[in-house]
Amino acid sequence: MLNDKPMTIQVPGKLMIAGEFAVLEPYHQLGVLAVDRFVYATIEASSENSLTLEDFNLDKLDFTFHNNQIEINTTDNRIGFIKDAMTIVYTYLDEQTIRMPKIKLSIKSELDDASGIKYGLGSSAAVVTAVVSAILKFALEQPTKELIFRLAAISHVKTQGNGSGADVAASSYGGLLKYASFQAEWLHNEYTQTSSISALLEKEWKYFALEPIDIPDNIYFCVGWTGKPASTAKLVDIILQLKVSNPFMFDEFLKDSKEAVGYFFKGIEHKDFSLVSKGVKKNRRALATVGMHANAPVETPKLTTLCDLAEELGGAGKPSGAGGGDCGIAFMPSREAADKLIIAWEEAGIKPLALQPSLEGAKLIQKET
């Protein structure tokens, strides 16, 4: 049943914890954590279709849905992710014989700095998930997390063409996830060949796996911003070239990453900080080594400082995500050690980010009466 009252959906951003780059290969796992910086989508019935993107200063753009395609009345090329997300979810609802009324949809993000600096918290994935979940929650009583995730993943891959989808999973499910990617090339090929979105949703996504993991309360994590935004897509392309230019080294990296992720999750599950620390340190070394062999700056000087300071205080740090800038993370054995690390980072010119886990994914936070 279609909702007829305004509603606001909150969708968390993410931090990659362990297993970066390797997750792009079949059956390799990654740890990803949803964090409490959010994208908000507000949706309500309206006399005319309109889309507002507050962060782009785009207000009340007209849009139409015709022949399984959303058309938005703008020449601004920044709307690609949103246009594709709306197209995918509208097409799915049309296949389910659910007719969407005209709506007013507004999107606002708090994932980036007020000045527009990107921290690397997964803004495009969170925006896509916000669009998909808002429309689904408006049109359906209780869309499942899996439905939100799969539609958002399809639309994100349709636009970007690559990526693991872990950021979409964090935004959809929330919490800490042990994640294996659906493999973007597989999903893109399936999308281009499928008879319908509904058929693709029902198909077995053979590479995909996801397991929520409880976060122990005796392990403290800190997040530091290096002051330099990074291009994930460029670094991924450079690292993956090693598969051709130095396959032995790439295979060694995959082996080391698998072991590191295994130690990390075993430590989390058994509340054993020594194993968590061992996994994080091993993953840091693996990422730095593969970056060196690919001539890619995965661990920048600021990230090195961030990680070294964590180790000096009894913890373990590593780049979060593709590296090359953006954020680094550290796991510390006590609140006291975490507090000391925050001070040390500030003295070194690293900006601590006050981020905590977001245990819920896309959720309704406000519904007008």
C-alpha positions as CSV (number, residue, x, y, z in Angstrom):
1,M,0.0,0.0,0.0
2,L,1.3,3.4,-0.9
3,N,2.0,5.8,1.9
4,D,0.3,9.2,1.7
5,K,2.2,11.0,4.5
6,P,5.7,12.7,4.2
7,M,8.5,10.5,5.5
8,T,12.3,10.9,6.1
9,I,14.7,8.0,5.6
10,Q,18.2,8.0,7.2
11,V,21.0,6.1,5.6
12,P,24.5,5.7,7.1
13,G,27.9,6.1,5.5
14,K,30.6,3.5,5.8
15,L,34.2,2.8,6.7
16,M,36.2,-0.1,5.1
17,I,37.8,-2.0,8.0
18,A,39.9,-4.8,6.5
19,G,40.2,-6.6,3.1
20,E,40.4,-3.7,0.7
21,F,41.2,-4.4,-3.0
22,A,41.1,-8.2,-2.3
23,V,37.3,-8.0,-2.0
24,L,37.2,-7.2,-5.7
25,E,38.2,-10.9,-6.3
26,P,35.7,-13.7,-6.0
27,Y,35.0,-15.1,-2.5
28,H,37.5,-12.8,-0.7
29,Q,36.0,-11.2,2.4
30,L,36.1,-7.6,3.6
31,G,35.1,-6.0,6.9
32,V,32.9,-2.9,6.4
33,L,31.3,-0.8,9.1
34,A,28.3,1.6,8.9
35,V,29.0,4.9,10.7
36,D,26.9,7.6,12.2
37,R,27.2,10.2,9.4
38,F,24.0,10.1,7.3
39,V,22.3,10.8,4.0
40,Y,18.6,11.9,4.4
41,A,15.9,11.4,1.9
42,T,12.5,13.0,2.5
43,I,9.6,11.9,0.3
44,E,5.9,12.8,0.0
45,A,3.0,12.7,-2.4
46,S,2.8,15.8,-4.6
47,S,0.8,17.3,-7.4
48,E,4.0,17.3,-9.6
49,N,7.1,15.1,-9.7
50,S,10.1,17.1,-8.3
51,L,13.6,16.3,-7.1
52,T,15.7,18.5,-4.8
53,L,19.4,17.9,-4.2
54,E,20.4,20.3,-1.4
55,D,24.1,19.6,-1.6
56,F,24.2,20.4,-5.3
57,N,21.9,23.5,-4.9
58,L,19.4,21.9,-7.3
59,D,15.9,22.7,-6.3
60,K,12.6,21.1,-7.5
61,L,13.8,19.6,-10.7
62,D,10.9,18.1,-12.8
63,F,11.2,14.4,-13.6
64,T,9.2,11.8,-15.6
65,F,9.2,8.0,-15.8
66,H,8.4,6.7,-19.3
67,N,9.5,3.5,-21.1
68,N,11.4,2.3,-18.0
69,Q,13.5,5.4,-17.9
70,I,13.6,8.4,-15.5
71,E,14.3,11.7,-17.2
72,I,15.2,14.6,-15.0
73,N,14.9,18.2,-16.3
74,T,18.5,19.3,-15.9
75,T,21.8,19.4,-17.7
76,D,23.8,18.9,-14.5
77,N,25.9,15.7,-15.0
78,R,26.2,15.1,-11.2
79,I,22.8,13.5,-11.1
80,G,23.8,10.2,-12.8
81,F,23.8,8.0,-9.7
82,I,20.4,9.4,-8.6
83,K,18.8,9.1,-12.1
84,D,19.9,5.5,-12.4
85,A,18.7,4.7,-8.9
86,M,15.3,6.1,-9.6
87,T,15.1,4.3,-12.9
88,I,15.9,0.9,-11.4
89,V,13.5,1.2,-8.5
90,Y,10.7,2.7,-10.6
91,T,11.1,-0.1,-13.1
92,Y,11.0,-2.7,-10.4
93,L,7.8,-1.3,-9.0
94,D,6.3,-1.1,-12.4
95,E,7.1,-4.8,-12.9
96,Q,5.3,-5.5,-9.7
97,T,2.3,-3.5,-11.0
98,I,2.7,-0.9,-8.3
99,R,2.1,2.5,-9.8
100,M,3.9,5.4,-8.2
101,P,2.0,8.6,-7.7
102,K,3.7,11.9,-8.3
103,I,6.2,12.6,-5.5
104,K,8.4,15.3,-4.1
105,L,11.8,13.8,-3.2
106,S,14.6,15.7,-1.4
107,I,18.1,14.4,-0.7
108,K,20.6,15.9,1.8
109,S,24.0,14.5,2.8
110,E,26.1,15.1,5.9
111,L,28.9,12.6,4.9
112,D,31.3,15.3,3.7
113,D,32.7,18.3,5.4
114,A,30.7,21.5,5.4
115,S,33.2,23.0,3.0
116,G,32.6,20.1,0.6
117,I,35.7,18.1,1.4
118,K,35.1,14.4,0.9
119,Y,36.1,12.2,3.8
120,G,35.6,8.9,1.9
121,L,32.5,7.7,3.8
122,G,30.8,6.4,0.7
123,S,28.7,9.3,-0.4
124,S,27.5,8.0,-3.8
125,A,26.5,4.6,-2.4
126,A,24.7,6.1,0.5
127,V,22.8,8.5,-1.7
128,V,21.8,5.7,-4.1
129,T,20.7,3.6,-1.1
130,A,18.7,6.6,0.3
131,V,16.9,7.1,-3.0
132,V,16.1,3.4,-3.3
133,S,15.0,3.0,0.3
134,A,12.9,6.2,0.3
135,I,10.9,5.2,-2.8
136,L,10.5,1.6,-1.6
137,K,9.4,2.6,1.9
138,F,6.9,5.0,0.3
139,A,5.5,2.4,-2.1
140,L,5.7,-0.7,0.1
141,E,4.8,-1.5,3.7
142,Q,8.1,-3.1,4.8
143,P,10.7,-3.5,2.1
144,T,13.4,-5.9,3.2
145,K,17.1,-4.9,3.7
146,E,18.0,-7.4,1.0
147,L,15.6,-5.8,-1.5
148,I,17.0,-2.4,-0.7
149,F,20.5,-3.6,-1.0
150,R,20.1,-5.5,-4.3
151,L,18.3,-2.7,-6.1
152,A,20.8,-0.2,-4.8
153,A,23.7,-2.5,-5.9
154,I,22.3,-2.9,-9.4
155,S,21.8,0.8,-9.8
156,H,25.3,1.6,-8.4
157,V,27.0,-0.8,-10.7
158,K,24.9,0.4,-13.7
159,T,26.3,3.9,-13.1
160,Q,29.8,3.2,-12.0
161,G,30.5,-0.1,-13.7
162,N,32.8,-1.3,-10.9
163,G,33.2,-1.5,-7.1
164,S,32.6,-4.1,-4.5
165,G,29.2,-3.0,-3.3
166,A,30.4,-3.1,0.3
167,D,29.5,0.6,0.8
168,V,26.0,-0.1,-0.4
169,A,25.7,-3.1,2.0
170,A,26.8,-1.0,4.9
171,S,24.2,1.7,4.0
172,S,21.5,-0.9,3.6
173,Y,22.1,-3.2,6.6
174,G,24.1,-1.2,9.1
175,G,26.5,-2.5,11.7
176,L,29.7,-4.4,11.1
177,L,29.5,-6.8,8.1
178,K,31.7,-9.7,6.9
179,Y,31.1,-9.2,3.2
180,A,32.0,-10.9,-0.1
181,S,31.2,-9.0,-3.2
182,F,28.7,-10.0,-5.9
183,Q,31.5,-9.1,-8.4
184,A,30.6,-6.0,-10.4
185,E,31.5,-7.4,-13.8
186,W,29.1,-10.4,-13.1
187,L,26.3,-8.2,-11.9
188,H,26.7,-5.7,-14.8
189,N,26.6,-8.5,-17.4
190,E,23.6,-10.1,-15.7
191,Y,21.8,-6.7,-15.7
192,T,22.5,-6.1,-19.4
193,Q,21.1,-9.6,-20.3
194,T,18.2,-9.9,-17.8
195,S,14.6,-9.9,-19.0
196,S,13.5,-7.8,-15.9
197,I,14.8,-6.3,-12.7
198,S,12.6,-8.7,-10.8
199,A,14.2,-11.7,-12.5
200,L,17.7,-10.4,-11.6
201,L,16.6,-10.0,-8.0
202,E,15.4,-13.6,-7.8
203,K,18.6,-15.0,-9.4
204,E,21.3,-16.5,-7.2
205,W,24.1,-14.0,-6.8
206,K,26.7,-16.7,-6.6
207,Y,29.6,-14.7,-5.4
208,F,27.7,-12.6,-2.8
209,A,27.8,-13.3,0.9
210,L,27.0,-11.2,3.9
211,E,27.1,-11.9,7.7
212,P,26.4,-9.3,10.4
213,I,29.0,-9.4,13.2
214,D,28.4,-8.1,16.7
215,I,30.9,-5.4,17.8
216,P,32.5,-6.1,21.2
217,D,32.5,-3.3,23.7
218,N,36.1,-3.9,24.9
219,I,37.6,-2.7,21.6
220,Y,37.9,1.0,20.8
221,F,38.3,2.4,17.3
222,C,39.4,5.8,16.2
223,V,39.1,7.5,12.8
224,G,41.5,10.1,11.5
225,W,41.2,12.3,8.4
226,T,44.5,12.9,6.6
227,G,43.4,16.2,5.0
228,K,43.7,14.8,1.4
229,P,40.8,13.4,-0.5
230,A,41.6,10.3,-2.6
231,S,40.3,8.8,-5.8
232,T,39.3,5.2,-5.1
233,A,38.6,4.4,-8.8
234,K,42.1,5.4,-9.9
235,L,43.9,3.5,-7.2
236,V,41.8,0.4,-7.8
237,D,42.6,0.4,-11.5
238,I,46.4,0.8,-10.7
239,I,46.4,-2.1,-8.1
240,L,44.4,-4.4,-10.3
241,Q,46.9,-4.0,-13.1
242,L,49.3,-6.1,-11.0
243,K,47.1,-9.1,-11.9
244,V,48.6,-8.9,-15.3
245,S,52.0,-7.3,-14.7
246,N,53.0,-9.2,-11.6
247,P,50.5,-12.1,-11.0
248,F,52.7,-13.7,-8.4
249,M,52.8,-10.6,-6.2
250,F,49.1,-10.1,-6.6
251,D,48.4,-13.7,-5.5
252,E,50.7,-13.1,-2.5
253,F,48.7,-10.0,-1.6
254,L,45.4,-11.9,-1.8
255,K,46.8,-14.6,0.5
256,D,48.0,-12.1,3.0
257,S,44.8,-10.2,2.9
258,K,42.7,-13.3,3.5
259,E,44.8,-14.2,6.6
260,A,44.6,-10.7,7.9
261,V,40.8,-10.5,7.6
262,G,40.6,-14.0,9.2
263,Y,42.6,-12.8,12.2
264,F,40.5,-9.6,12.5
265,F,37.2,-11.3,12.5
266,K,38.3,-14.1,14.8
267,G,39.5,-11.4,17.2
268,I,36.2,-9.5,17.0
269,E,34.1,-12.7,17.5
270,H,36.2,-13.8,20.5
271,K,36.7,-10.3,21.9
272,D,40.4,-10.9,21.6
273,F,42.2,-7.6,21.0
274,S,45.6,-9.2,20.3
275,L,44.0,-11.0,17.3
276,V,42.3,-7.9,16.1
277,S,45.5,-6.0,16.3
278,K,47.4,-8.8,14.5
279,G,44.9,-8.7,11.7
280,V,44.9,-4.9,11.3
281,K,48.8,-4.8,11.3
282,K,49.0,-7.7,8.8
283,N,46.4,-6.0,6.5
284,R,48.3,-2.7,6.7
285,R,51.5,-4.4,5.6
286,A,49.8,-6.2,2.8
287,L,48.2,-3.0,1.5
288,A,51.5,-1.1,1.7
289,T,53.4,-3.9,-0.1
290,V,50.9,-4.2,-2.9
291,G,50.9,-0.4,-3.2
292,M,54.7,-0.3,-3.5
293,H,54.8,-3.0,-6.2
294,A,52.0,-1.2,-8.1
295,N,53.7,2.2,-7.7
296,A,50.5,3.4,-6.1
297,P,50.5,5.6,-3.0
298,V,48.2,3.5,-0.8
299,E,49.9,4.5,2.4
300,T,50.7,8.2,2.2
301,P,53.1,9.9,4.7
302,K,50.1,11.1,6.7
303,L,48.6,7.7,6.8
304,T,52.0,6.3,7.9
305,T,52.0,8.8,10.8
306,L,48.4,7.9,11.7
307,C,49.2,4.2,11.8
308,D,52.6,4.5,13.6
309,L,51.1,6.7,16.4
310,A,48.5,4.0,17.0
311,E,51.1,1.3,17.3
312,E,53.2,3.4,19.6
313,L,50.2,3.6,22.0
314,G,49.6,-0.2,21.9
315,G,47.1,-0.3,19.1
316,A,47.0,-0.9,15.4
317,G,46.1,1.3,12.5
318,K,45.7,1.1,8.7
319,P,44.3,3.0,5.8
320,S,40.5,2.7,5.4
321,G,39.4,2.0,1.9
322,A,41.7,2.3,-1.1
323,G,44.1,4.6,0.7
324,G,46.0,7.4,-1.0
325,G,44.5,9.8,1.5
326,D,41.0,10.0,2.9
327,C,40.7,8.3,6.4
328,G,42.8,5.9,8.4
329,I,41.4,3.8,11.3
330,A,42.9,2.5,14.5
331,F,41.9,-0.1,17.0
332,M,43.0,0.6,20.5
333,P,43.0,-1.7,23.7
334,S,41.4,0.9,26.0
335,R,39.5,4.2,26.2
336,E,42.6,5.8,27.7
337,A,44.8,4.7,24.8
338,A,42.1,5.9,22.3
339,D,42.0,9.3,24.0
340,K,45.8,9.6,23.9
341,L,45.8,8.7,20.2
342,I,43.3,11.4,19.4
343,I,45.6,14.0,21.0
344,A,48.6,12.6,19.2
345,W,46.8,12.8,15.9
346,E,45.8,16.4,16.4
347,E,49.4,17.3,17.2
348,A,50.5,15.6,14.0
349,G,48.0,17.5,11.9
350,I,45.5,14.6,11.5
351,K,41.9,15.5,12.1
352,P,40.0,13.0,14.4
353,L,36.5,12.3,13.2
354,A,33.9,11.7,15.9
355,L,32.4,8.6,14.3
356,Q,30.6,5.7,16.0
357,P,29.1,2.5,14.5
358,S,25.6,2.9,13.1
359,L,23.9,-0.4,14.0
360,E,20.9,0.1,11.7
361,G,21.0,0.6,8.0
362,A,18.4,2.5,6.0
363,K,15.5,3.4,8.3
364,L,12.5,5.6,8.7
365,I,13.2,8.3,11.3
366,Q,10.3,10.6,10.7
367,K,6.8,10.3,9.5
368,E,4.5,13.3,9.6
369,T,1.1,12.8,11.1
